[in-house]
Amino acid sequence: MTIAHREGEPPGEPGAFRQQRLGGSLALPTEMPAMEESHIMPNLKTPVSSKDHIQGDESAPVVLVEYGDYECPHCGHAYPIVKRVQKHFGNKLALVFRNFPLNQIHPNAEAAAESAEFAAKHERFWEMHDAIFENQKRLGPELLLELANSLTLSGHELQESLAGHEFTSRVRSDFIGGVRSGVNGTPTFFINGQRHDGPFELEDLVRAIGEHLTGT
């Protein structure tokens, strides 16, 4: 487990300690914009909209939002689980992915997120998203260029985009929205706007989503 906080529960941040116990990478306090503790609630503060990357039926009865970091090993672990969850629920579930790069512990996370946003500009977001996670152990500048070329995207244009920080503001917007929603580590999931604080193994996510479908 990658831990960015000191051991124990930081004052005023019980969610961080909970994330540590359940598994996941924790955001460093210096990555968080200043805000009062009372503003951190376990509900999604930024509603899903057409600006999001959505996979599946947008009118599905359940929307699963993931705040993730492409270099986070726990997000890498969750990736195939989420795929199986999608297959299990079919058109009853829509998936949204939002960027939450933990730059101080994952040096390639920001570039990966911006590369996925570059691919989105060319309507290839999910292909890049999947390819990065499927090659996570090789993540670095060379891999991102390789993946861009494999998706028939211009490696040169990707390099220019990264150098010019074309999508930095988009990634930062996702990150700040996550912080305002109480995200303090990755991956963090929201089911129909409510944060899922339990484990994110297959049976746990299936059970939690099923409860939303049945209203229990």
C-alpha positions, 0 to 999 in steps of 0.5 A: 500500500502506498501511504502519503500520510503519517501513520494514524488519523490526521486531525480533522481528516477521519476519511484519510484514516478510513482510506488507509485501512481499506486500501488505496493511495492517499493524497498529501495534505499539500495537494489539497486546496485550503478549505474548512473541514465542514465542507468535506462531505461524503457526497459528490459536489460536482454533478455528472454532466456532458463535460464528463467522460461517461461510458454506458447509458447516460440515463442508467439508473446507477452512475458510478463515478471513480476518482483515479490516478493512472499510476496508483497501484490500487487503481490498477487493481480496481481497473479489471474489477470495474470492468467486471462490474460493468459487465455484470450490470450492463445497461443499468450502470454508467461509469464516469472517470475523473482525474485525481493524480497524486503528483507528489508520490506518482510522478507520471500520473499528471502526464498520464491524465493529460494524455488521456484528456488529449485522446479525449479531444480526438474522441479516444478517451476510453481507449487511452484510459484502458491502455494506460491501466493495462500497461501501468507497470511501464508507465512513463513518457515513452509509453504514452507516446507509444499508446498515442501512436497505437491509437493513430494519434500524433505523438508529436502533437501529444508532446506539444500538448504536454509541454504546453500544459493544454489540459492541466486546467481540466485535470486540476478541475477534476482534482479540486472537485474531488477534494470538495467531495471529500476525496482524499485518496485513490481510487474513490468511488461514488454511487449515485452521488454517494461516496462508497466507503467500503472495500472495492473488491468485486463482491463489495461493489456489486453489493453496493450498486445492487442496493442502489438499484433495489432502493435498500 
